[in-house]
């Protein structure tokens, strides 16, 4: 049986690594969603920075792009926004009307398997402001890799998936479910998810 040592003694002898105080790390502000009512429900008031946010959909085209357009419009003025294997070719006039700088929007076409790899590489690169992906087959391990890549590259990651995945756990820092003009916060890092869905008017 090993000897019992006091924690302070272990620290004094440098046998246990002590992390830096929380204040030693710079605080990174969240990115406002552009929807004030939603920001009011989210810890910090917006999309979690350097993290993966998951948007679950009852069906495609329920306003998921309009949900993220305000943030992307702001980010695209200075950095690249990348779309990985979108289910439909982006309609450039709509994106322009939403305020995005189209010269900063890049579309990567890839197979479902290669799309996960491409999303991870873009998130990790530190060259992108935001990366959007539509994983068709992504388990917890694949999503965790995307989350870690977003942290490493200090990038906003958005994963759009079918609502049936809501029953499965996810390493994403934020999970939203969008349906019939309402947003339900399923999970939010740093706070409790609101019990009631939030009406949210988004343009289709």
ROSE-4610 file (N, C-alpha, C; in Angstrom, 1 decimal, always signed):
// ROSE-4610
residu = [X/X/X/X/X/X/X/X/X/X/X/X/X/X/X/X/X/X/X/X/X/X/X/X/X/X/X/X/X/X/X/X/X/X/X/X/X/X/X/X/X/X/X/X/X/X/X/X/X/X/X/X/X/X/X/X/X/X/X/X/X/X/X/X/X/X/X/X/X/X/X/X/X/X/X/X/X/X/X/X/X/X/X/X/X/X/X/X/X/X/X/X/X/X/X/X/X/X/X/X/X/X/X/X/X/X/X/X/X/X/X/X/X/X/X/X/X/X/X/X/X/X/X/X/X/X/X/X/X/X/X/X/X/X/X/X/X/X/X/X/X/X/X/X/X/X/X/X/X/X/X/X/X/X/X/X/X/X/X/X/X/X/X/X/X/X/X/X/X/X/X/X/X/X/X/X/X/X/X/X/X/X/X/X/X/X/X/X/X/X/X/X/X/X/X/X/X/X/X/X/X/X/X/X/X/X/X/X/X/X/X/X/X/X/X/X/X/X/X/X/X/X/X/X/X/X/X/X/X/X/X/X/X/X/X/X/X/X/X/X/X/X/X/X/X/X/X/X/X/X/X/X/X/X/X/X/X/X/X/X/X/X/X/X/X/X/X/X/X/X/X/X/X/X/X/X/X/X/X/X/X/X/X/X/X/X/X/X/X/X/X/X/X/X/X/X/X/X/X/X/X/X/X/X/X/X/X/X/X/X/X/X/X/X/X/X/X/X/X/X/X/X/X/X/X/X/X/X/X/X/X/X/X/X/X/X/X/X/X/X/X/X/X/X/X/X/X/X/X/X/X/X/X/X/X/X/X/X/X/X/X/X/X/X/X/X/X/X/X/X/X/X/X/X/X/X/X/X/X/X/X/X/X/X/X/X/X/X/X/X/X/X/X/X/X/X/X/X/X/X/X/X/X/X/X/X/X/X/X/X/X/X/X/X/X/X/X/X/X/X/X/X/X/X/X/X/X/X/X/X/X/X/X/X/X/X/X/X/X/X/X/X/X/X/X/X/X/X/X/X/X/X/X/X/X/X/X/X/X/X/X/X/X/X/X/X/X/X/X/X/X/X/X/X/X/X/X/X/X/X/X/X/X/X/X/X/X/X/X/X/X/X/X/X/X/X/X/X/X/X/X/X/X/X/X/X/X/X/X/X/X/X/X/X/X/X/X/X/X/X/X/X/X/X/X/X/X/X/X/X/X/X/X/X/X/X/X/X/X/X/X/X/X/X/X/X/X/X/X/X/X/X/X/X/X/X/X/X/X/X/X/X/X/X/X/X/X/X/X/X/X/X/X/X/X/X/X/X/X/X/X/X/X/X/X/X/X/X/X/X/X/X/X/X/X/X/X/X/X/X/X/X/X/X/X/X/X/X/X/X/X/X]
num = [1/1/1/2/2/2/3/3/3/4/4/4/5/5/5/6/6/6/7/7/7/8/8/8/9/9/9/10/10/10/11/11/11/12/12/12/13/13/13/14/14/14/15/15/15/16/16/16/17/17/17/18/18/18/19/19/19/20/20/20/21/21/21/22/22/22/23/23/23/24/24/24/25/25/25/26/26/26/27/27/27/28/28/28/29/29/29/30/30/30/31/31/31/32/32/32/33/33/33/34/34/34/35/35/35/36/36/36/37/37/37/38/38/38/39/39/39/40/40/40/41/41/41/42/42/42/43/43/43/44/44/44/45/45/45/46/46/46/47/47/47/48/48/48/49/49/49/50/50/50/51/51/51/52/52/52/53/53/53/54/54/54/55/55/55/56/56/56/57/57/57/58/58/58/59/59/59/60/60/60/61/61/61/62/62/62/63/63/63/64/64/64/65/65/65/66/66/66/67/67/67/68/68/68/69/69/69/70/70/70/71/71/71/72/72/72/73/73/73/74/74/74/75/75/75/76/76/76/77/77/77/78/78/78/79/79/79/80/80/80/81/81/81/82/82/82/83/83/83/84/84/84/85/85/85/86/86/86/87/87/87/88/88/88/89/89/89/90/90/90/91/91/91/92/92/92/93/93/93/94/94/94/95/95/95/96/96/96/97/97/97/98/98/98/99/99/99/100/100/100/101/101/101/102/102/102/103/103/103/104/104/104/105/105/105/106/106/106/107/107/107/108/108/108/109/109/109/110/110/110/111/111/111/112/112/112/113/113/113/114/114/114/115/115/115/116/116/116/117/117/117/118/118/118/119/119/119/120/120/120/121/121/121/122/122/122/123/123/123/124/124/124/125/125/125/126/126/126/127/127/127/128/128/128/129/129/129/130/130/130/131/131/131/132/132/132/133/133/133/134/134/134/135/135/135/136/136/136/137/137/137/138/138/138/139/139/139/140/140/140/141/141/141/142/142/142/143/143/143/144/144/144/145/145/145/146/146/146/147/147/147/148/148/148/149/149/149/150/150/150/151/151/151/152/152/152/153/153/153/154/154/154/155/155/155/156/156/156/157/157/157/158/158/158/159/159/159/160/160/160/161/161/161/162/162/162/163/163/163/164/164/164/165/165/165/166/166/166/167/167/167/168/168/168/169/169/169/170/170/170/171/171/171/172/172/172/173/173/173/174/174/174/175/175/175/176/176/176/177/177/177/178/178/178/179/179/179/180/180/180/181/181/181/182/182/182/183/183/183/184/184/184/185/185/185/186/186/186/187/187/187/188/188/188/189/189/189/190/190/190/191/191/191/192/192/192/193/193/193/194/194/194/195/195/195/196/196/196/197/197/197/198/198/198/199/199/199/200/200/200/201/201/201/202/202/202/203/203/203/204/204/204]
x = [+0.8/+0.0/+0.9/+0.6/+1.4/+1.2/+2.2/+2.2/+1.2/+0.5/-0.4/+0.3/+0.3/+0.9/-0.1/+0.2/-0.7/-0.5/-1.6/-1.6/-0.6/-0.5/+0.4/+1.9/+2.1/+3.5/+3.8/+2.9/+3.1/+3.4/+2.7/+2.9/+4.3/+4.7/+6.0/+7.1/+7.0/+8.0/+7.9/+7.0/+6.8/+6.5/+5.8/+5.5/+4.1/+3.4/+2.1/+2.1/+1.7/+1.7/+0.5/+0.8/-0.2/-0.5/-1.8/-2.1/-2.1/-2.2/-2.2/-3.6/-3.7/-5.0/-5.8/-7.1/-8.0/-7.8/-7.5/-7.3/-6.1/-5.2/-4.0/-4.2/-5.4/-5.7/-6.6/-6.3/-7.2/-8.6/-9.5/-10.9/-11.3/-11.9/-12.3/-13.8/-14.1/-15.6/-16.3/-17.6/-18.4/-18.8/-19.3/-19.7/-21.2/-21.7/-23.2/-23.8/-24.9/-25.6/-26.3/-26.5/-27.3/-28.8/-29.2/-30.5/-30.6/-30.9/-30.8/-31.6/-32.7/-33.5/-32.7/-32.0/-31.2/-30.0/-29.3/-28.1/-28.4/-29.6/-30.0/-30.1/-30.3/-30.5/-29.1/-28.1/-26.9/-25.8/-25.1/-24.0/-23.0/-22.8/-21.8/-22.5/-23.7/-24.4/-24.1/-23.8/-23.5/-23.0/-22.5/-21.9/-20.6/-20.4/-19.2/-18.0/-17.0/-15.8/-14.9/-14.2/-13.3/-13.9/-15.1/-15.9/-16.8/-17.3/-18.2/-19.6/-20.5/-21.9/-22.7/-23.6/-24.4/-25.8/-26.3/-27.7/-28.4/-29.4/-30.2/-31.5/-31.8/-32.9/-34.0/-35.2/-36.3/-36.3/-35.9/-35.8/-34.9/-34.2/-33.4/-34.2/-33.6/-34.2/-35.2/-35.1/-36.0/-35.4/-34.5/-33.9/-32.5/-31.9/-30.6/-29.5/-29.5/-28.5/-28.8/-30.0/-30.4/-30.0/-30.0/-29.6/-28.2/-27.3/-25.9/-25.4/-26.2/-25.8/-25.3/-26.0/-25.5/-24.0/-23.7/-22.3/-21.4/-21.8/-20.9/-20.6/-21.7/-21.5/-20.5/-20.5/-19.5/-18.1/-18.0/-16.7/-16.0/-16.9/-16.4/-15.8/-16.0/-15.4/-13.9/-13.4/-11.9/-11.3/-12.1/-11.5/-12.4/-11.8/-12.5/-13.5/-14.6/-15.7/-15.7/-15.7/-15.6/-16.8/-17.4/-18.5/-18.0/-18.1/-17.6/-18.8/-18.8/-19.8/-21.2/-21.7/-23.0/-24.0/-25.2/-26.1/-26.7/-26.6/-27.0/-26.0/-25.8/-24.9/-25.4/-24.6/-25.1/-25.6/-26.7/-27.3/-26.6/-25.6/-24.8/-25.5/-26.6/-27.3/-27.9/-28.4/-29.0/-27.9/-26.7/-25.6/-25.1/-25.1/-24.7/-25.7/-27.0/-28.0/-27.9/-27.4/-27.3/-26.1/-25.3/-24.2/-22.8/-22.7/-21.4/-20.6/-19.3/-18.3/-18.0/-18.6/-18.6/-17.1/-16.2/-14.8/-14.2/-14.8/-14.2/-14.9/-15.9/-16.6/-16.1/-15.6/-15.1/-15.9/-16.1/-16.9/-16.0/-16.0/-15.2/-16.2/-16.1/-16.9/-16.1/-16.7/-16.0/-17.0/-16.6/-17.4/-17.7/-18.7/-19.0/-17.8/-17.0/-15.9/-14.8/-14.5/-13.5/-14.0/-15.3/-15.8/-15.4/-15.5/-15.1/-13.6/-12.8/-11.4/-11.1/-11.8/-11.6/-12.1/-13.2/-13.7/-12.7/-12.2/-11.2/-10.0/-9.5/-8.3/-8.5/-9.7/-10.0/-10.1/-10.8/-11.0/-9.6/-8.8/-7.5/-6.5/-6.7/-5.7/-5.4/-6.3/-6.2/-6.3/-6.7/-6.8/-8.3/-9.2/-10.6/-11.3/-12.3/-13.1/-14.2/-14.7/-15.8/-15.8/-16.2/-16.3/-17.7/-18.4/-19.7/-19.7/-20.3/-20.3/-21.6/-21.9/-23.1/-22.8/-22.3/-21.9/-23.1/-22.9/-24.0/-23.8/-22.6/-22.3/-21.2/-21.5/-20.5/-20.8/-19.9/-20.1/-19.5/-19.6/-19.1/-17.6/-16.9/-15.5/-15.2/-15.9/-15.7/-16.0/-17.1/-17.5/-16.5/-16.0/-15.0/-13.8/-13.4/-12.2/-12.5/-13.7/-14.1/-14.0/-14.5/-14.5/-13.1/-12.2/-10.8/-10.1/-10.5/-9.9/-10.3/-11.6/-12.1/-11.3/-11.1/-10.3/-8.9/-8.3/-6.9/-6.7/-7.6/-7.6/-8.3/-8.9/-9.6/-10.6/-11.4/-12.4/-13.8/-14.7/-16.1/-16.5/-17.0/-17.4/-18.9/-19.6/-21.1/-21.3/-22.0/-22.4/-23.9/-24.4/-25.8/-26.2/-27.1/-27.4/-28.9/-29.4/-30.8/-31.2/-32.4/-32.9/-32.9/-32.9/-32.9/-31.7/-30.6/-29.4/-29.5/-30.6/-30.8/-30.7/-31.1/-31.1/-29.7/-28.8/-27.4/-26.6/-25.6/-24.8/-23.8/-23.4/-22.5/-21.5/-20.2/-19.2/-19.3/-20.2/-20.3/-20.6/-20.0/-20.2/-21.6/-22.3/-23.6/-24.4/-25.6/-26.5/-27.9/-28.3/-29.6/-30.4/-31.8/-32.7/-33.6/-33.7/-34.5/-35.6/-36.8/-38.0/-39.2/-39.9/-41.1/-40.9/-39.8/-39.6/-39.2/-38.9/-38.5/-37.1/-36.4/-35.1/-35.1/-34.7/-34.6/-33.1/-32.7/-31.3/-31.2/-30.6/-30.5/-29.3/-28.2/-27.0/-26.2/-25.7/-24.9/-23.8/-22.6/-21.4/-21.4/-21.3/-21.2/-22.5/-23.6/-24.9/-25.9/-27.1/-28.2/-29.0/-29.4/-30.2/-31.6/-32.1/-33.5/-34.5/-35.5/-36.5/-37.4/-37.7/-38.7/-38.1/-38.7/-38.1/-38.3/-37.5/-37.5/-38.0/-39.1/-39.6/-38.5/-38.2/-37.1/-37.5/-37.7/-38.1/-36.8/-36.7/-35.6/-36.1/-35.4/-35.8/-35.3/-36.2/-35.8/-35.1]
y = [-1.2/+0.0/+1.2/+2.2/+3.4/+4.3/+5.2/+6.1/+7.2/+7.8/+8.9/+10.2/+11.0/+12.3/+13.5/+14.5/+15.7/+16.4/+16.9/+17.6/+18.7/+19.5/+20.6/+20.2/+19.0/+18.4/+18.0/+17.4/+17.0/+18.2/+19.3/+20.5/+21.1/+21.1/+21.6/+20.9/+19.5/+18.7/+18.6/+19.3/+19.3/+17.9/+17.1/+15.8/+15.7/+16.9/+17.0/+18.3/+18.2/+19.4/+20.3/+21.6/+22.5/+23.4/+23.4/+24.3/+25.7/+26.6/+28.0/+28.4/+29.4/+29.9/+30.3/+30.2/+30.5/+31.9/+32.9/+34.2/+34.4/+33.4/+33.5/+33.3/+32.7/+32.5/+33.6/+34.2/+35.3/+34.8/+35.6/+35.3/+35.6/+34.7/+34.9/+35.2/+36.3/+36.7/+35.8/+35.5/+34.7/+35.6/+34.9/+35.6/+35.8/+37.0/+37.2/+36.5/+35.9/+35.2/+36.1/+37.3/+38.3/+38.2/+37.3/+37.1/+37.4/+38.7/+39.1/+38.1/+37.7/+36.8/+35.5/+35.0/+33.8/+34.0/+35.2/+35.5/+35.6/+36.1/+36.3/+34.9/+33.8/+32.5/+31.8/+32.2/+31.5/+32.1/+31.2/+31.7/+32.5/+33.7/+34.6/+35.5/+35.1/+35.9/+35.6/+34.4/+34.1/+32.7/+32.5/+31.2/+31.0/+29.9/+29.7/+29.8/+30.5/+30.7/+29.5/+29.3/+28.2/+26.9/+26.6/+25.4/+25.0/+23.8/+23.2/+23.5/+24.1/+24.2/+23.3/+22.6/+21.6/+22.1/+22.2/+22.6/+21.4/+20.9/+19.7/+20.2/+19.5/+20.0/+18.9/+19.3/+18.4/+18.1/+19.0/+18.8/+19.9/+19.7/+20.7/+21.9/+23.1/+24.3/+24.9/+24.7/+25.3/+26.6/+27.2/+28.5/+28.3/+27.2/+27.0/+27.9/+28.3/+29.2/+30.6/+31.0/+32.4/+32.5/+31.4/+31.4/+31.8/+31.4/+31.7/+32.8/+33.2/+34.3/+35.6/+36.1/+37.3/+37.2/+36.1/+35.9/+35.7/+34.9/+34.7/+36.0/+36.9/+38.1/+39.0/+39.0/+39.8/+39.2/+37.9/+37.3/+37.3/+37.2/+37.2/+38.5/+39.5/+40.8/+40.8/+39.8/+39.8/+38.5/+37.4/+36.0/+35.1/+34.0/+33.0/+32.2/+32.0/+31.1/+29.9/+28.7/+27.5/+26.7/+26.2/+25.3/+23.9/+22.9/+21.6/+20.7/+20.4/+19.5/+19.9/+21.1/+21.5/+20.6/+20.3/+19.5/+20.1/+21.4/+22.1/+23.2/+23.5/+24.6/+25.9/+26.7/+27.9/+28.9/+29.6/+30.5/+31.9/+32.2/+33.4/+34.7/+35.0/+36.3/+36.3/+35.2/+35.1/+35.4/+34.8/+35.0/+36.4/+37.0/+38.4/+39.3/+39.0/+39.8/+39.7/+38.6/+38.4/+39.2/+39.8/+40.6/+39.9/+38.7/+38.0/+38.6/+38.6/+39.0/+37.7/+37.6/+36.3/+35.9/+36.9/+36.5/+35.8/+35.8/+35.1/+33.8/+33.5/+32.2/+31.1/+30.0/+29.0/+27.7/+27.0/+25.7/+24.6/+23.6/+22.4/+21.2/+20.6/+19.5/+18.2/+17.3/+16.1/+15.0/+13.7/+12.6/+12.7/+11.9/+12.0/+11.6/+10.7/+10.3/+11.4/+11.9/+12.9/+14.3/+14.5/+15.7/+15.9/+14.8/+14.9/+15.3/+14.7/+15.0/+16.4/+16.9/+18.3/+19.3/+19.0/+19.9/+20.0/+18.8/+18.8/+19.7/+19.5/+20.2/+21.7/+22.1/+23.5/+24.1/+23.4/+23.9/+24.1/+23.1/+23.1/+24.1/+24.6/+25.3/+26.7/+27.3/+28.7/+29.7/+29.2/+30.1/+30.5/+29.9/+30.2/+30.8/+31.7/+32.2/+31.3/+30.6/+29.6/+28.5/+27.3/+26.2/+25.6/+25.4/+24.8/+23.4/+22.4/+21.0/+20.4/+19.4/+18.6/+17.1/+16.7/+15.2/+14.3/+13.3/+12.3/+11.1/+10.8/+9.7/+10.1/+10.6/+11.0/+10.5/+9.7/+9.2/+10.1/+9.8/+10.6/+10.9/+9.9/+10.1/+11.2/+11.1/+12.0/+13.4/+13.6/+14.9/+15.5/+14.6/+15.0/+15.6/+14.9/+15.4/+16.8/+17.0/+18.4/+19.4/+19.0/+19.9/+20.3/+19.3/+19.5/+20.4/+20.1/+20.9/+22.4/+22.6/+24.0/+24.7/+24.0/+24.6/+24.9/+24.0/+24.1/+25.3/+25.4/+26.4/+27.7/+27.8/+28.9/+29.4/+28.4/+28.6/+28.3/+28.9/+28.6/+27.4/+26.3/+25.2/+25.0/+24.8/+24.6/+23.2/+22.4/+21.1/+21.0/+20.7/+20.6/+19.2/+18.7/+17.2/+17.0/+15.8/+15.5/+15.5/+15.9/+16.0/+14.6/+13.5/+12.2/+12.0/+12.7/+12.6/+13.3/+13.9/+14.6/+13.7/+12.4/+11.4/+10.9/+11.2/+10.7/+11.8/+11.5/+12.5/+13.1/+14.3/+15.0/+15.8/+15.8/+16.6/+18.1/+18.5/+19.9/+20.8/+22.0/+22.9/+23.4/+23.5/+24.0/+23.1/+22.8/+22.0/+22.7/+23.1/+23.7/+22.8/+22.8/+22.1/+23.2/+23.2/+24.2/+23.5/+24.0/+23.4/+24.3/+24.5/+25.3/+26.7/+27.4/+28.7/+28.8/+27.7/+27.7/+27.1/+27.6/+27.1/+26.6/+25.3/+24.7/+24.5/+25.0/+24.8/+23.5/+22.5/+21.2/+21.1/+21.8/+21.8/+23.1/+23.6/+24.8/+24.7/+24.8/+24.7/+26.0/+25.8/+26.9/+27.4/+26.6/+27.0/+26.0/+26.2/+25.2/+25.6/+24.6/+24.8/+25.2/+26.3/+26.7/+25.6/+25.5/+24.5/+24.7/+25.9/+26.2/+26.6/+26.2/+26.6/+28.1/+28.6/+30.1/+30.4/+31.1/+31.5/+32.4/+32.0/+32.8/+32.9/+34.2/+34.4/+34.5/+33.6/+33.5/+33.5/+34.2/+34.2/+32.9/+32.3/+31.1/+31.5]
z = [+0.0/+0.0/+0.0/-0.9/-1.0/+0.2/+0.4/+1.5/+1.2/+2.2/+2.1/+2.3/+1.3/+1.4/+1.3/+2.0/+1.9/+0.6/+0.1/-1.2/-1.3/-0.2/-0.2/-0.3/+0.4/+0.3/-1.1/-1.8/-3.2/-4.1/-3.8/-4.6/-4.4/-3.1/-2.7/-3.3/-3.4/-4.0/-5.5/-6.1/-7.5/-8.1/-7.3/-7.8/-8.5/-8.4/-9.0/-9.8/-11.1/-11.9/-11.6/-11.4/-11.0/-12.3/-12.7/-13.9/-13.5/-14.6/-14.4/-13.8/-13.0/-12.6/-13.8/-13.6/-14.8/-15.3/-14.4/-14.9/-15.8/-15.7/-16.6/-18.0/-18.4/-19.7/-20.2/-21.4/-21.9/-22.2/-21.8/-22.1/-23.5/-24.2/-25.6/-25.6/-26.2/-26.2/-27.2/-26.8/-27.8/-29.0/-30.0/-31.2/-31.2/-31.1/-31.1/-32.3/-32.1/-33.2/-34.2/-33.7/-34.6/-34.3/-33.4/-32.9/-31.4/-31.0/-29.6/-28.7/-29.0/-28.1/-27.9/-28.9/-28.7/-27.9/-28.2/-27.4/-25.9/-25.6/-24.2/-23.5/-24.3/-23.7/-23.6/-24.3/-24.3/-23.4/-22.7/-21.8/-22.6/-22.0/-22.7/-23.8/-24.2/-25.2/-26.6/-27.0/-28.4/-28.7/-29.9/-30.2/-29.4/-28.9/-28.1/-29.0/-28.6/-29.4/-29.5/-30.6/-30.7/-30.3/-30.9/-30.5/-31.7/-31.5/-32.5/-32.0/-32.8/-32.5/-33.4/-32.9/-33.7/-33.8/-35.1/-35.3/-35.9/-35.2/-35.6/-36.3/-37.4/-38.2/-38.4/-38.3/-38.6/-40.1/-40.9/-42.3/-42.9/-44.0/-44.5/-45.0/-44.9/-45.4/-44.4/-43.1/-42.1/-41.6/-42.2/-41.8/-41.1/-41.3/-40.7/-41.1/-42.4/-42.9/-42.4/-42.4/-41.9/-40.4/-39.7/-38.3/-38.1/-39.0/-38.9/-39.8/-40.7/-41.6/-41.0/-39.9/-39.3/-38.8/-38.2/-37.7/-38.9/-39.9/-41.0/-41.8/-41.9/-42.6/-42.0/-40.6/-39.9/-40.1/-39.9/-40.0/-41.4/-42.4/-43.8/-44.3/-43.5/-43.9/-43.7/-42.9/-42.7/-42.9/-42.7/-42.8/-43.7/-44.0/-44.9/-44.1/-44.8/-44.3/-45.3/-44.8/-45.6/-45.4/-46.6/-46.5/-47.1/-46.2/-46.6/-47.1/-48.3/-48.9/-48.6/-48.9/-48.6/-49.4/-48.9/-49.6/-50.9/-51.0/-52.2/-52.5/-53.7/-54.1/-53.6/-52.8/-52.3/-53.3/-53.1/-54.0/-53.7/-54.5/-54.3/-54.0/-54.8/-54.5/-53.1/-52.6/-51.3/-50.2/-50.4/-49.5/-49.5/-50.7/-50.8/-50.1/-50.3/-49.6/-48.1/-47.7/-46.2/-45.7/-46.6/-46.1/-46.2/-46.7/-46.8/-47.9/-47.7/-48.7/-49.5/-50.7/-51.4/-51.7/-51.9/-52.2/-51.0/-49.8/-48.7/-48.4/-49.2/-49.0/-49.9/-49.4/-50.2/-50.0/-51.1/-51.0/-51.4/-50.5/-50.8/-51.0/-52.2/-52.6/-52.2/-51.5/-51.1/-50.8/-50.8/-50.5/-49.0/-48.5/-47.0/-46.2/-46.5/-45.7/-45.8/-47.0/-47.1/-46.5/-46.4/-45.9/-44.4/-43.6/-42.2/-42.1/-42.9/-42.9/-43.3/-44.4/-44.8/-43.8/-43.1/-42.1/-40.9/-40.5/-39.4/-39.8/-41.0/-41.5/-41.5/-42.0/-42.1/-40.7/-39.8/-38.5/-37.8/-38.0/-37.3/-37.9/-39.1/-39.8/-39.3/-38.5/-38.0/-39.2/-40.3/-41.5/-41.8/-41.0/-41.3/-40.1/-40.4/-39.3/-38.9/-39.9/-39.6/-40.6/-40.2/-41.1/-40.9/-42.0/-41.9/-42.6/-41.9/-42.5/-42.3/-43.1/-43.0/-42.9/-41.8/-41.7/-41.9/-42.8/-43.0/-42.1/-41.8/-40.9/-40.0/-38.8/-37.9/-36.5/-35.9/-34.6/-33.6/-32.3/-31.2/-31.4/-31.9/-32.0/-33.1/-34.2/-35.3/-34.9/-34.2/-33.7/-32.7/-31.9/-30.9/-31.6/-32.7/-33.5/-34.0/-34.5/-35.0/-33.9/-32.7/-31.5/-31.1/-31.1/-30.7/-31.8/-33.1/-34.2/-34.1/-33.7/-33.6/-32.5/-31.4/-30.3/-30.7/-31.4/-31.8/-32.8/-33.8/-34.8/-34.4/-33.2/-32.7/-33.8/-34.2/-35.3/-34.8/-35.4/-35.2/-36.1/-35.5/-36.3/-36.2/-37.4/-37.4/-38.1/-37.4/-37.9/-38.0/-39.2/-39.4/-39.6/-38.8/-38.8/-38.6/-38.9/-38.8/-37.3/-37.0/-35.7/-35.0/-35.7/-35.0/-34.2/-34.4/-33.7/-32.3/-32.0/-30.7/-29.6/-29.8/-28.7/-28.3/-29.2/-29.0/-28.3/-27.4/-26.8/-27.9/-27.6/-28.6/-27.8/-28.3/-27.7/-28.0/-28.9/-29.3/-28.1/-28.1/-27.0/-26.9/-28.1/-28.1/-29.1/-28.7/-29.6/-29.6/-30.8/-31.0/-31.9/-31.7/-32.6/-33.2/-34.5/-35.2/-35.9/-35.6/-36.2/-36.1/-37.2/-37.3/-36.7/-37.0/-36.6/-35.1/-34.5/-33.1/-32.9/-32.0/-31.6/-30.2/-30.0/-28.7/-28.4/-27.2/-26.8/-26.1/-26.7/-26.1/-25.1/-25.4/-24.6/-24.8/-23.7/-23.9/-22.8/-23.2/-22.3/-21.5/-20.2/-19.2/-18.7/-18.9/-18.4/-18.6/-18.1/-18.2/-19.5/-20.2/-21.4/-21.0/-21.6/-21.2/-21.5/-20.7/-20.8/-22.0/-22.3/-23.3/-24.6/-25.7/-27.0/-27.2/-28.1/-28.3/-29.7/-29.9/-31.2/-31.9/-33.1/-33.8/-35.2/-35.6/-37.0/-37.9/-38.8/-39.7/-41.1/-42.0/-43.4/-44.1/-44.9/-45.6/-46.9]
